[in-house]
Amino acid sequence: MTVAVVTGASSGIGEATARLLAREHGAELVLVARREDRLRALAAELGASFCACDLTEDGAPDRVRAHVEERHDRLDLLVNNAGAAWRSTFADGGWENVKRHMEINFDAVVRLTEALLPLLRRSAPSALVNVSSTAGRVARPGSGAYSAAKFALAGWSDALAGEEAPNGVHVGLVLPGFITTEGFPQAELNENPLTRRLVSTPERGAQAIVDAGLNRKPERYVPRAYALAAAARVLAPPLVRRATGGKGGGRLVPRTGGDPK
């Protein structure tokens, strides 16, 4: 029986991942998010347990670990999915905007992984999946703070994969593009016929997470074609800068953001 912790489980990709793990893999789940009412309802539906907490708070990682150890004798999969974004240029948002993106999208992930890594090692072969973003490979004006955090998460994941492989802990990385969720509604993109086809679903994100975790794939883009953008960033950076800058690039940075889940 797979024991899995899923963060950001109250909606979007996290909720879809929890449902997929329970439905098709019979996993015993620990659901983590801030909104207790949402978690309680989903946990009751899936036969899971939950730990309602804000992962940016100092004691949150220890609370999650204590919850897991109290109910399970192992941890086979950790899905670090919780995150948020707020649109702003650096001139307008400054360091404070970078700081809050780093706190939820990078620092909280590192701190929770630190708390749960001993359990993953003890349960090896096991896996953890970090949900970064295509914006963690290709940055766009107006979302630099979000990209900074997701770039950091992608780079750290690559290093952690090499470090933990000898311990039997697989590290997978998922890089979604535009996915319609409560926190990231993608309203502008969905309303425009020219960009609507760029938007994917939480269910596809969930399948990528399962592939990166249980199927031990190193890296998955959602949709897969978004990997071409990352490759172009390496092979033709001037071209990508032109494509992502100006009015054209501005259309690909939705003004709607979300609160962390």
N, C-alpha and C positions, 0 to 999 in steps of 0.2 A: 504494500500500500504506500503510495507516494504521499508524503507530507509536504505541503507547500505553503509559503507565506506570499501573499500578493498585496502590495501596497497600492494606494490609489484605487481601492476596490469598490468605492461607493458609486462609480459611474464610469462611462466610457470604456477605454481599453482594459482597465483593471477589472471592471465588472464582467466584460466579455471574456476575459481570460479566466476568471473564477468559474464562470458558467461552463466554459469549454473543458477546463480541468476536471470539474465535478462530473459533467455529463459523459465525456468520452474516455476519461482516464481514471475515474473513481477516486480522485485525490481527496485526502483529508486536508481541509483548507483552514488557514488562519487569515482572516481578512483584516486589513489595516487601512484606516482612513480617518479623517476628522469627524465625519458626520455619523454619529452613533445611530440615529434613526434609520438611515439608509443601510448601514452595516447590519443592524439587528434584523431588518426585514430580509435582506439577501442571505444572511447566515441561516435564518430559519428555513428559507426556501431550499438551500443547498445542503443543509445538515452540517454547517461549518461553525467554527467559533470565530470571534472577532475581538479586536483590540482597537478601540477608538482613541486616537491620539494625534497630536500635531507633531510630525516627525522632525520639525525644526526645534522643538523644545529639548532642553538638556537631558531630561530623564526618559525621553521616549524610547530610545533604542533598548535600554535596560528593561523597560516595561514590556516591550514586544518579546524580548528573549525570555523573560520570566513567564510570560503567557505561553510561549511555545513549550518550554521545559515542564510546565505544570501539566500540560495536556498530552504531550507526545514524548516519545523516547528517541526521536530522530528528527532531522530536517533534510529533505531531499532536494528541495527547490526553493530558491528565493527569487521573487520577481520584484525588482526595484522599478516601479512604474510611476509613482506619484510625481507630479510636476506641475508647473504653471508658467505662464508667460504674460508679459505686459509690454505693449508696443511703446517705444520711445527712442528717440535719437540719444546719443551720448551727451550732446550739448544740452538737451532738455532734462534728461533723467539723471545724468551724472553717476557718481560712484554709488549712491544709494540704490539706484535701479539695478546696477550690476550686483550689488551685495545681496539684494533680496532674491534675485535669480540664482545666484550661487548657493544661497542658504537652502533653498528647496530642491533645486535640480542637481546639485553636486554634493554639498556638505552633508545634507541629510542622508543621501545614498551611502556615502562613505562611512558615516557614523553607524548606520544600521548594519551595513555589511561587516564592519568591525565587530559589532556585538554578536552577530549570528555566524560569522565565519568558523568559530570553533565547533559549532553544531554541524555545519556543512562538512567540515573535515572529518568529524567523528562518524558521519553517515556516508562517507564516500563509498562508491562513486555517487556524486551529487552535482548540483549545478546551480548557478545563479545567473540571472538575466538582467542586464541593465538596459533600460529603455532610454536611448538617447534620442536623436532626431536627425533627419537629413540636414537640418540646420546645424548639426554638429560636425558636418563635413563641408557645407557650403553656406556661408554667411550672406545676409542681405541687409541693406540699410534699413534702419528702424527696428531691427530685432537683434542688434549686436550683443546685448546683455544675455539674452536667451542663448544665442549661439555660443557665447563664451562659456557658459555653464555646460552646454551639451558637448562642445569640443573637449572640455576638460573631462567630462564623463567618458567620452569615447577613448581618449588617450589613456586615461587611467585603467579603463577596462582592458585595453590591449596589453598593458603591462601586467595587470593582475592575472590575465589568462596564462601568461608564461610562468608567473610565480606560483600559481596554484595547481597547474597541471600535474606536477609531481605528487601533490597531495590528493589527487583524485577529484578535485573540484573543477568542473568545467565552467568557463565564463563565456556566456553568449552576449552578443550585442544586437539590439534591434533599433533600427533607424527609420521611424515612420516619416512619411512626407505629410501631406495635408490629410487629416482624418477628422471627420465630423464627430465631435463629442460635446458634452455640455460645457466643459471648460474651454474648448476650442471649436466654436460653432461653425467657423469657416463661412459665415454668412455671405461675405462679399464674393467669395469664390464660387459658392453654390448658386448665387443669383446671376452670375455671368456665364452665358453659354460657352464662351471661349475658354474658361478656366474650370468649369464644372467637372470635366473629366479628369482633372488632376486630383480630385478628392476621393479618398477611400473610406473604408468603414472600420469600426472598432473590431468587428469579427475577424477581418483580415489581419489586423494588428495582433489579435489574440493568437491566431494560428502561427504567426511569425514568432511569437514568444514561446509557444510550445515547441516549435522547430528548433529554436535557439537553446531551449532548456532541455526538455526530455529527449529530443532527437540530437542534441549536442552539436548543432550547427554553430559555427563561429560568429556569423554575421548575417543579418537579414534586413533588407530594405523593404518598405511597404509603401506603394507597390514596388516590385523588384526593379522596374525601369528607372527608379530614382537613383540607382547605383551609377547610372550614366552621368548624372550631374556631378557626383563625387569624383568620378574618373576624369571628367572634363576639367574640374577644378585643379587637378594635378597636371594634366597634360596641356591645358590651354588656359591658364589663369587670366590673361588679358581678355579673352573672349567671355569668360564667365563673369568677370567684373562688369563688362559692358552690358551683359544680359541681365544682371541682377541690379544694376544701378538705374537711376533715372526713373521715368514714369513707368516703364515696363516692369522693373523690379518692384516698384511701389505697389503694383497690383497684386504681387505675390506675398505681401505682408499684411494679412488681415488686421484691421483695427480692433477687432473684438478679441479679448483675452479671457482669462479665467482665474478663479481662485484655486489654490492648491487643494487637492482632494485627498 
